[in-house]
């Protein structure tokens, strides 16, 4: 596997939905602005489905929000009273327009648009079951599995919300869903609450979003989070709540607070920015350093660097300038360009680090190649010492619930000690956040956390088969089946 420009975990996607009061229309601009606010959650594809008097129209494609939704496209979108939106990073399913969401389904009881954030652990088994019963799939995404299961249940029930509840008894793993039918907008969160999902309101409109920053972007007020195992229905009669029968311990992905979410979001009662400040403070207490300046790797390392600085008393300095015009989809033609990719994305402020002992704060180390290049940039700029601190524990295990780390093959911490990693990436000292601090990051949160990628202990039994679907493998790979 080729290392990405930045060796980071990638979260699967962001979801959004809005329902205006009866008789009102004009949701396209709100969906567009909300997806812009959620762009950090997925930069491969995006889409918006608009409901106009029960008729659902969808536009989606590969690319960033501003690339897919040009002025002409936005002007051609119908002027509806409901919309569902999605931005995607692929963890299951290849990068293609067919896997872009919302997933639009037409069946004998009507139409349905499905937006999904997360990853099912029994998607392959369900897909096999559906295919053996005649189902034909158009994508390789587990979102289509969810859409099929909900459709099956809808044909046996009187309302779509009951179908969603029934489907939650069959699908397993991580899923925060926004579902739009001809008359209803529905939000659903898996019984463990792996991925965030919140509710907002604005002038009688009901809004669902992965993060509260999307509510801020459209002038909506945060109401509350969707609870684990809850189904929230917005229709002409208002908002109502249903709860699935499964009783599970909540297990929000703790990496939402460390890296995935935007710092200005509030998730399950806690400020993301505040959680990262605390992570930096804990690092300063557990892994102090004799240094002259603390710098953070943009963007998610900056908050923790400020926390480290405040706790340690070592001054905080702006050590890097990030090129904001290059996203995660930045193309790297050729090996030389790949080697220079970090230099293109980051440039050192030499005045901050020259001749100084530097504490370098980042959120994580996955493969280690990018960390080594960043350290080298500091050395070249004249840093006399580099002491690296990470606001997460070492990644030792795969994640099965919505990130792109599905094996230990490329996890440097799974194969090397802390001392060995320090030598490999070229730092004078290295310190990771202790796993015991993780529950303390989200100060006001009332939920539990999943930290399986650090501990190997998962809230849900991992899937037995994590191989790619046969449609995503070449002939040579299939010969080994």
C-alpha positions, -999 to 999 in steps of 0.1 A, spaced: 0 0 0 13 34 -9 14 59 20 -9 89 17 4 124 16 -2 125 53 -1 92 72 -34 98 90 -65 78 96 -93 88 73 -128 89 87 -155 76 64 -179 105 59 -203 132 71 -241 132 69 -266 160 69 -304 164 66 -329 193 68 -367 195 68 -384 228 65 -418 236 79 -448 226 57 -451 249 27 -416 262 28 -388 254 3 -352 263 -5 -330 237 11 -302 233 -15 -281 262 -2 -283 250 34 -272 215 23 -243 229 3 -231 251 32 -234 223 57 -214 199 35 -188 225 32 -186 226 70 -183 188 71 -158 186 42 -130 174 66 -149 142 72 -147 131 36 -130 145 5 -135 119 -21 -171 124 -32 -203 142 -21 -239 145 -30 -272 162 -22 -307 147 -25 -336 172 -26 -372 163 -19 -398 184 -38 -434 175 -30 -424 138 -24 -402 136 -55 -365 130 -47 -338 143 -70 -301 136 -64 -269 150 -77 -236 134 -66 -201 129 -80 -164 123 -71 -147 155 -58 -148 182 -32 -181 200 -24 -171 231 -44 -160 209 -74 -192 188 -75 -217 216 -68 -207 244 -91 -230 275 -94 -247 259 -125 -254 227 -106 -268 244 -76 -291 266 -97 -304 234 -114 -312 216 -82 -350 217 -74 -363 241 -48 -375 215 -22 -386 214 14 -363 185 25 -327 176 17 -301 150 26 -264 154 20 -232 134 23 -195 137 19 -174 105 17 -141 90 23 -140 54 12 -132 27 38 -154 1 22 -160 4 -15 -138 19 -41 -136 56 -50 -162 60 -77 -194 78 -85 -214 46 -80 -203 46 -43 -210 83 -38 -240 91 -16 -269 98 -9 -279 63 -20 -312 67 -38 -337 38 -38 -370 35 -56 -394 7 -45 -431 -2 -46 -438 19 -14 -419 49 -26 -385 65 -27 -357 67 -1 -324 85 1 -298 70 25 -267 87 39 -244 66 61 -214 73 83 -196 43 97 -189 7 88 -208 -25 92 -190 -56 106 -216 -80 90 -219 -63 56 -203 -92 36 -226 -118 52 -257 -96 46 -246 -90 10 -242 -127 4 -277 -134 18 -293 -107 -3 -275 -117 -35 -286 -153 -30 -321 -141 -28 -319 -122 -61 -306 -88 -50 -285 -69 -76 -260 -44 -63 -248 -14 -82 -220 -4 -58 -195 -20 -35 -204 2 -5 -220 -13 26 -245 16 25 -263 -2 -3 -266 -32 20 -282 -9 46 -306 5 19 -316 -31 9 -323 -42 45 -344 -11 52 -363 -17 19 -370 -53 28 -383 -43 62 -403 -14 47 -423 -39 25 -434 -56 57 -443 -26 78 -467 3 78 -441 31 82 -405 37 73 -394 45 109 -405 10 120 -386 -4 90 -354 14 102 -359 0 137 -363 -35 123 -332 -30 102 -312 -20 132 -318 -55 145 -301 -70 115 -272 -47 108 -242 -47 131 -214 -22 136 -211 16 132 -237 36 115 -251 71 119 -278 75 93 -298 102 77 -327 88 57 -352 108 36 -385 94 24 -412 113 4 -427 127 37 -402 121 65 -366 129 75 -351 103 98 -319 101 118 -306 69 134 -276 60 154 -263 25 161 -268 12 197 -231 18 206 -231 53 192 -197 48 174 -201 79 152 -216 113 161 -250 126 151 -268 157 164 -301 175 161 -305 212 154 -334 237 148 -338 269 129 -371 288 125 -392 257 127 -368 236 105 -353 203 118 -317 196 110 -296 165 115 -258 166 111 -226 146 119 -212 176 138 -225 208 154 -202 229 132 -226 222 103 -254 236 123 -234 268 130 -227 271 92 -264 275 84 -274 295 115 -291 267 133 -292 261 171 -279 229 186 -306 210 204 -291 177 214 -272 146 202 -291 116 188 -287 90 215 -271 56 207 -299 32 195 -323 61 189 -344 68 158 -355 104 154 -384 112 130 -392 147 116 -424 149 97 -454 172 93 -464 166 130 -430 176 144 -403 155 160 -406 122 177 -382 96 191 -381 58 190 -355 35 206 -343 1 193 -345 -29 216 -308 -35 217 -291 -25 250 -255 -18 246 -228 2 264 -221 34 244 -187 35 226 -181 67 207 -149 65 187 -125 85 209 -106 96 178 -134 119 170 -120 141 199 -84 135 189 -85 141 152 -116 135 131 -140 162 143 -135 199 138 -123 218 169 -153 240 170 -177 211 172 -194 198 204 -199 161 205 -219 142 231 -217 172 254 -180 180 251 -160 206 232 -136 190 207 -112 219 212 -113 215 250 -106 178 247 -75 184 226 -63 210 250 -66 185 278 -47 159 257 -18 183 254 -19 190 291 -18 153 300 12 149 276 31 177 294 25 160 328 34 125 316 61 133 291 78 166 301 107 179 280 134 205 284 127 227 255 125 263 242 93 262 221 62 240 215 49 237 179 19 218 166 15 201 132 -15 217 115 -43 213 119 -53 188 146 -19 190 165 -23 228 172 -49 226 200 -29 199 218 3 219 214 -14 249 231 -25 226 259 11 213 263 25 248 263 0 260 290 7 231 312 45 231 308 51 268 307 72 264 275 62 291 250 39 281 221 52 291 186 38 289 151 62 263 136 45 254 103 25 272 76 1 248 59 -7 252 22 -45 254 25 -51 250 -12 -40 213 -13 -65 188 1 -62 151 9 -69 144 -28 -36 160 -38 -21 141 -68 15 130 -65 29 121 -100 60 101 -95 82 90 -66 101 123 -63 68 142 -60 56 118 -33 88 124 -14 83 162 -16 46 161 -8 51 170 29 73 199 19 46 211 -5 19 209 22 40 223 51 67 249 54 86 255 86 88 290 101 125 289 106 126 319 130 105 299 154 127 268 155 162 278 145 188 270 172 160 259 196 149 227 214 115 220 199 86 200 213 66 188 183 30 179 189 9 158 165 -23 138 169 -9 103 159 16 82 141 3 56 118 30 45 93 57 69 104 69 81 70 53 115 72 64 120 108 100 113 97 97 139 69 82 165 93 111 160 118 136 163 89 120 197 79 126 209 115 162 197 114 168 214 81 154 246 95 179 245 123 161 229 153 188 217 177 166 191 193 132 176 184 110 160 211 78 145 196 46 141 216 14 124 203 -20 132 216 -31 96 211 -18 62 223 2 41 198 -20 25 171 -16 -12 177 -47 -27 161 -70 -24 131 -103 -4 132 -135 -20 119 -159 8 125 -153 35 99 -116 42 94 -92 30 67 -68 10 89 -80 -26 84 -48 -45 94 -16 -41 114 5 -43 83 13 -6 81 10 3 118 45 12 129 37 8 166 25 -27 160 60 -38 150 84 -14 169 89 -2 204 86 35 213 124 37 214 127 21 180 101 44 165 119 74 179 151 63 161 132 56 129 116 90 127 147 108 139 136 124 172 155 129 204 126 116 225 91 103 218 60 102 241 25 89 234 -7 98 254 -14 71 280 -45 51 272 -58 57 308 -62 94 299 -87 87 271 -118 87 292 -108 121 307 -105 139 274 -142 146 269 -148 164 302 -185 168 300 -194 138 279 -218 112 293 -209 85 268 -184 57 268 -156 53 242 -142 28 218 -105 26 219 -100 -7 202 -74 6 178 -52 12 208 -62 -17 231 -74 -45 208 -106 -46 229 -137 -39 207 -173 -32 217 -185 -54 188 -169 -87 176 -147 -79 146 -156 -94 113 -140 -127 104 -134 -116 68 -120 -82 61 -109 -89 25 -121 -67 -4 -152 -77 -22 -146 -99 -53 -156 -69 -75 -127 -49 -61 -100 -75 -66 -80 -84 -97 -80 -118 -113 -46 -126 -98 -60 -119 -63 -90 -141 -69 -68 -171 -79 -59 -175 -42 -96 -178 -31 
